[in-house]
Amino acid sequence: GYCAGNSVCDTVSGICHACLPPWTGQRCQEIPAEVTSEPQNVIRSLNSRATFNCAGRGEPMPGVTWRHDGGLVSTGAVTTTPNHAQHTFTSTLTISNIQRADNGQYTCTASNSAATDTSQAASLTVLERPGEITVTVTSRSATSLHATVNVGFTGNLPVTA
């Protein structure tokens, strides 16, 4: 183990009385899972690609999962690369061909036997033009015109002429 200072492991049990940071556990052989680099907000156009990254550490090596608005993201979209020598990992979530349903909050969670840590949420904003706009004239006179405007899907890009 990684015992601290003058502390030595018990030769029979292997238990340490104090561990060097960041090591924990009775035998100073665990590092609690921790997200050390948070994913960042992303703004992309419809049908483009978005990438979220997170990094962390832990021993045993943490399992990494991604969530979109609380629901588990398919592992096919996730690439996680461990660095066992440094007890670290990097994880990337790639969303190809972004659609309206991909708008929302994304989190990265690292988990091992010592701890579970979840990143702050990062948002994906999908830029999309509004749906069809219809204007219906409801009444008119010599001095006024009353109309109703209906927008199918509001989108999040400005309406331009």
For each residue, the residues with C-beta under 8 A, 3 or more apart:
1: 9 14 16 19 23 25 27 28 29
2: 16 19 20 23 28 29
3: 7 8 9 16 17 18 19 20 28
4: 7 16 18 19 20 28
5: 18
6:
7: 3 4 16 17 18
8: 3 16
9: 1 3 13 14 15 16 27 28
10: 13 14 15 16
11: 14
12:
13: 9 10 26
14: 1 9 10 11 26 27
15: 9 10 26 27
16: 1 2 3 4 7 8 9 10 19 26 27 28
17: 3 7
18: 3 4 5 7
19: 1 2 3 4 16 23 24 25 28
20: 2 3 4 23 28
21:
22: 31 32 57
23: 1 2 19 20 28 29 30 31 59
24: 19 28 30 31 32 114
25: 1 19 28 29 30 114
26: 13 14 15 16
27: 1 9 14 15 16
28: 1 2 3 4 9 16 19 20 23 24 25
29: 1 2 23 25 59
30: 23 24 25 59 60 112 113 114
31: 22 23 24 34 57 58 59 87 114
32: 22 24 58 112 114 115 117
33: 56 57 58 62 110 111 112 114 115 116 117
34: 31 56 57 58 110 115 117
35: 38 54 55 56 108 109 110 117 118 119
36: 55 56 57 88
37: 53 54 55 56
38: 35 54 108 119 120 122
39: 52 53 54 93 106 107 108 119 120 122
40: 52 53 122
41: 122 123 124 125
42: 50 51 52 122 123 124 125
43: 124 125 127
44: 48 49 50 98 124 125 126 127
45: 48 98 126 127 128
46: 98 99 100 126 127 128
47: 97 98 99
48: 44 45 97 98
49: 44 94 95 96 97 98
50: 42 44 94 95 98 102 124
51: 42 92 93 94 95
52: 39 40 42 66 92 93 106 108 122 124
53: 37 39 40 90 91 92 93
54: 35 37 38 39 64 90 91 108 110 119
55: 35 36 37 88 89 90 91
56: 33 34 35 36 37 62 64 88 89 91 108 110 117
57: 22 31 33 34 36 62 86 87 88 89
58: 31 32 33 34 61 62 87 89 110 112 114 115
59: 23 29 30 31 87 112 114
60: 30 112 113
61: 58 82 84 87 89 112
62: 33 56 57 58 89 110 111 112
63: 110 111 112
64: 54 56 78 80 89 91 108 109 110 111
65: 72 73 78 108 109 111
66: 52 72 73 77 78 91 93 106 107 108 109
67: 70 71 72 73 106 107 109
68: 71 73 102 104 105 106
69: 104 105
70: 67
71: 67 68
72: 65 66 67
73: 65 66 67 68 77 78 93 106
74: 77 78
75: 78
76:
77: 66 73 74 93 94 95 96
78: 64 65 66 73 74 75 91 92 93 94
79: 91 92 94
80: 64 89 90 91 92
81: 89 90 91
82: 61 88 89
83: 86 87 88 89 90
84: 61 87
85:
86: 57 83
87: 31 57 58 59 61 83 84
88: 36 55 56 57 82 83
89: 55 56 57 58 61 62 64 80 81 82 83 110
90: 53 54 55 80 81 83
91: 53 54 55 56 64 66 78 79 80 81 108
92: 51 52 53 78 79 80
93: 39 51 52 53 66 73 77 78 106 108
94: 49 50 51 77 78 79
95: 49 50 51 77 98 102 124
96: 49 77
97: 47 48 49
98: 44 45 46 47 48 49 50 95 102 124 126
99: 46 47 102 126
100: 46 103 126 128 153
101:
102: 50 68 95 98 99 124 126
103: 100 124 125 126
104: 68 69 123 124
105: 68 69 121 122 123
106: 39 52 66 67 68 73 93 121 122 123 124
107: 39 66 67 118 119 120 121 122
108: 35 38 39 52 54 56 64 65 66 91 93 118 119
109: 35 64 65 66 67 116 117 118 119
110: 33 34 35 54 56 58 62 63 64 89 116 117
111: 33 62 63 64 65 115 116 117
112: 30 32 33 58 59 60 61 62 63 115 116
113: 30 60
114: 24 25 30 31 32 33 58 59
115: 32 33 34 58 111 112
116: 33 109 110 111 112
117: 32 33 34 35 56 109 110 111
118: 35 107 108 109
119: 35 38 39 54 107 108 109 122
120: 38 39 107
121: 105 106 107
122: 38 39 40 41 42 52 105 106 107 119
123: 41 42 104 105 106
124: 41 42 43 44 50 52 95 98 102 103 104 106
125: 41 42 43 44 103 156
126: 44 45 46 98 99 100 102 103 156
127: 43 44 45 46 155 156 157
128: 45 46 100 153 155 156 157
129: 155 157
130: 133 151 152 153 154 155 157 159
131: 151 152 153 154 155
132: 151 152
133: 130 149 150 151 152 159
134: 149 150
135: 147 148 149 150
136: 147 148 150
137: 140 145 146 147
138: 146 147 148
139: 144 145 146
140: 137 144 145 146
141: 144 145
142:
143:
144: 139 140 141
145: 137 139 140 141
146: 137 138 139 140
147: 135 136 137 138
148: 135 136 138
149: 133 134 135
150: 133 134 135 136
151: 130 131 132 133 154 159
152: 130 131 132 133
153: 100 128 130 131
154: 130 131 151
155: 127 128 129 130 131
156: 125 126 127 128
157: 127 128 129 130
158:
159: 130 133 151
160:
161:
